[in-house]
């Protein structure tokens, strides 16, 4: 009996010792919550960086993700040019102060300002859409040379589209988005390699009707070169159905146009 009691006592003591030795692992900064840190116009200074890192560290954050982005109105005189020597100095100071508080620093490559540098070629550089407007009266010709007005973009920009709208009395029936997505010839998967819903957004912006969205499909090119439209060769295909739907919408838009009774075609003389 005494031996059993002694054995039980030793077992209990060992279990209590085992539980007493179990402790939680000290949390590293990678396991703590991080926060996204917006640098509006990068209008930061050392005093503000130090104060905010101190507050974040005290709140239990393990690090910050710096996101430099467009500035805030009223602070234009404090903007720091992205990737300039002064900006890099602020970044070095941030890393140093964060390290002193056992915090990490990460820079988002999805920044509001494109990551650039001398190793980025023009073909790979970030681009923007430049829209220039020209006003013409009825029967007036455009005599101005269509060139890029922004002097900084003249060297790189090129004309991509020329459009006329209702102010000239030209009725726009709607928008057909071409190459709205790429259909893989192997698996049939649809990928939006040129962006998504661009035609829909354009129609909404100009108050027009979206007539349809045609994908980038190899068969469209092949059959068009042969002069054999889908409607005849493959009338039950998805592409043929899209074309018929566009045709119906065009017809509907034409029916809504005001009737023109003026003689457009001259009279025939015997």
C-alpha positions in Angstrom: 0.0 0.0 0.0 2.8 2.3 0.9 4.6 1.5 -2.3 1.5 2.2 -4.4 1.0 5.5 -2.6 4.7 6.4 -3.1 4.5 5.6 -6.8 1.3 7.7 -7.2 2.9 10.6 -5.3 6.0 10.5 -7.5 3.9 10.3 -10.7 1.8 13.3 -9.6 5.0 15.3 -8.8 6.4 14.5 -12.2 3.2 15.6 -13.9 3.1 18.9 -11.9 6.8 19.5 -12.8 6.0 18.9 -16.5 3.1 21.4 -16.4 5.2 23.9 -14.5 7.9 23.8 -17.2 5.5 24.5 -20.1 5.6 28.2 -21.1 4.2 30.2 -24.1 6.7 31.0 -26.9 7.7 34.6 -27.0 5.9 36.2 -29.9 8.2 37.5 -32.6 7.4 40.6 -34.7 6.4 38.3 -37.6 3.7 36.6 -35.5 2.2 39.9 -34.3 -0.4 41.9 -36.2 1.0 44.4 -38.7 -0.6 47.5 -40.1 -0.6 49.3 -43.4 1.0 52.7 -43.2 -0.2 55.2 -45.8 2.4 57.9 -46.6 0.2 60.5 -48.3 2.5 62.4 -50.6 5.3 61.0 -48.4 4.8 64.1 -46.4 6.6 62.6 -43.4 9.3 63.8 -41.0 11.5 62.1 -38.4 9.5 63.4 -35.4 6.2 62.1 -36.8 7.8 58.7 -37.8 9.2 58.2 -34.3 6.0 59.1 -32.5 3.8 56.9 -34.6 6.2 53.9 -34.4 6.2 54.3 -30.6 2.4 54.3 -30.4 2.2 51.3 -32.7 4.8 49.4 -30.8 3.0 50.1 -27.5 -0.2 48.8 -29.0 1.4 45.5 -29.8 2.0 45.8 -33.6 4.9 43.8 -35.0 5.6 45.9 -38.1 4.4 48.3 -40.7 3.8 48.2 -44.4 4.7 51.5 -46.0 2.5 52.5 -48.9 3.6 55.8 -50.6 0.6 57.3 -52.4 -0.8 60.5 -53.8 -0.8 63.5 -51.5 -3.4 65.2 -49.3 -4.7 68.7 -50.2 -3.1 71.3 -48.0 0.2 69.6 -47.5 1.7 70.2 -50.9 4.7 72.0 -49.5 5.6 69.0 -47.5 5.6 66.4 -50.2 8.8 64.3 -50.6 9.5 63.1 -54.1 9.3 59.3 -54.3 12.7 57.5 -54.3 14.5 60.8 -54.0 17.5 61.0 -51.6 15.3 62.7 -49.0 12.7 60.0 -49.3 15.4 57.3 -48.9 16.6 59.1 -45.8 13.1 58.9 -44.3 12.9 55.2 -45.2 16.3 54.5 -43.5 15.2 56.4 -40.4 12.0 54.4 -40.3 13.8 51.1 -40.5 16.3 52.2 -37.8 13.5 53.3 -35.4 11.5 50.2 -36.1 14.4 47.9 -35.4 15.0 49.7 -32.1 11.5 48.7 -31.1 11.8 45.1 -32.5 9.5 45.9 -35.4 9.6 45.1 -39.1 9.2 47.3 -42.1 7.8 46.2 -45.5 7.3 48.4 -48.6 4.3 47.5 -50.8 5.2 47.1 -54.4 1.6 47.8 -55.3 2.2 51.5 -54.4 0.1 54.4 -55.6 3.3 55.6 -57.4 4.8 53.1 -59.8 8.1 51.6 -58.9 10.6 52.9 -61.5 14.3 53.3 -62.2 16.8 53.5 -64.9 16.5 49.7 -65.6 12.8 50.1 -66.6 12.5 50.5 -70.4 9.8 52.7 -72.0 8.0 49.7 -73.3 7.6 48.4 -69.7 6.9 51.8 -68.0 3.6 52.7 -66.5 1.3 54.5 -68.9 -1.6 56.8 -68.8 -4.5 57.8 -71.1 -4.3 61.3 -72.6 -7.6 62.7 -73.9 -7.6 65.8 -76.1 -10.7 67.5 -77.4 -11.2 69.5 -80.6 -14.4 71.5 -81.3 -15.6 71.7 -84.9 -18.7 73.3 -86.4 -20.8 71.5 -89.0 -19.0 71.0 -92.3 -15.8 72.4 -90.8 -12.5 70.5 -91.4 -9.9 69.8 -88.7 -6.9 71.8 -89.7 -4.9 71.4 -86.5 -2.2 68.8 -86.5 -3.2 66.2 -83.9 -0.2 66.1 -81.6 0.2 65.4 -77.9 -0.2 68.6 -75.9 1.7 67.5 -72.9 5.4 68.4 -73.6 6.6 65.7 -71.2 4.8 63.0 -73.1 5.4 64.1 -76.7 8.4 61.8 -77.0 6.6 58.7 -75.9 2.8 59.1 -76.6 1.1 58.0 -79.8 -2.4 58.3 -81.2 -4.5 55.2 -80.3 -8.1 56.3 -81.1 -10.0 59.1 -82.8 -13.6 59.5 -81.9 -16.5 61.8 -82.8 -19.7 62.2 -80.8 -23.1 63.7 -80.8 -22.0 67.3 -80.8 -21.3 66.9 -84.5 -24.7 65.5 -85.1 -23.3 62.0 -85.5 -25.5 59.4 -83.7 -23.5 56.8 -81.7 -25.6 53.7 -81.4 -23.4 52.1 -78.7 -20.2 50.4 -77.7 -19.0 47.0 -78.8 -16.0 45.9 -76.7 -13.6 44.0 -78.9 -11.1 41.5 -77.4 -12.9 41.7 -74.1 -11.2 38.5 -73.0 -9.0 35.7 -74.4 -10.5 32.2 -74.8 -7.8 29.5 -74.6 -8.0 27.2 -77.7 -6.8 24.3 -75.5 -8.9 24.4 -72.3 -11.6 27.0 -73.2 -10.8 29.2 -70.2 -11.6 32.9 -70.4 -8.8 35.2 -69.2 -9.1 39.0 -69.1 -5.6 39.8 -70.4 -6.5 43.4 -71.5 -8.5 44.3 -68.4 -12.1 43.7 -67.5 -15.3 45.5 -68.3 -13.5 48.3 -70.2 -16.3 48.6 -72.8 -19.0 48.7 -70.1 -17.2 51.5 -68.2 -16.8 53.5 -71.4 -20.5 53.1 -72.2 -21.4 54.2 -68.7 -19.1 57.2 -68.9 -20.5 58.5 -72.2 -24.1 57.5 -71.5 -24.1 54.9 -74.3 -25.5 51.4 -74.6 -23.2 48.4 -74.3 -24.1 46.5 -77.5 -21.8 43.5 -76.8 -18.5 42.1 -75.8 -16.5 40.0 -78.2 -13.7 37.8 -76.9 -10.3 37.3 -78.5 -11.0 34.0 -80.2 -8.8 32.5 -82.9 -11.7 31.2 -84.9 -13.0 34.8 -85.4 -9.8 35.7 -87.2 -9.6 32.4 -89.1 -13.2 32.5 -90.4 -13.0 36.2 -91.2 -10.0 35.7 -93.4 -11.9 33.0 -95.3 -14.9 35.2 -95.6 -17.0 32.7 -93.7 -18.8 34.3 -90.7 -19.7 32.3 -87.7 -23.4 33.0 -88.3 -23.2 30.8 -91.4 -20.4 28.3 -90.6 -21.1 27.8 -86.9 -24.6 29.2 -86.3 -24.9 27.5 -82.9 -21.5 28.5 -81.5 -21.2 30.9 -78.6 -19.5 33.5 -80.9 -22.4 33.4 -83.4 -24.9 33.9 -80.5 -22.9 37.0 -79.4 -23.0 38.4 -82.9 -26.7 37.9 -83.2 -27.3 39.6 -79.9 -25.2 42.6 -81.0 -27.2 42.7 -84.2 -30.5 42.8 -82.3 -29.3 45.6 -80.1 -28.0 47.6 -83.0 -31.4 47.1 -84.7 -33.2 48.3 -81.5 -31.0 51.4 -81.2 -31.6 52.2 -84.9 -35.4 52.0 -84.3 -35.0 54.7 -81.6 -33.2 57.1 -83.8 -35.2 60.1 -85.2 -36.5 59.6 -88.7 -34.6 61.7 -91.3 -36.9 62.7 -94.1 -34.4 64.9 -95.9 -33.4 63.5 -99.3 -30.0 62.0 -98.7 -29.7 60.2 -102.0 -29.9 62.5 -105.0 -32.7 62.0 -107.6 -31.8 59.8 -110.5 -32.0 61.5 -113.9 -32.8 59.5 -117.0 
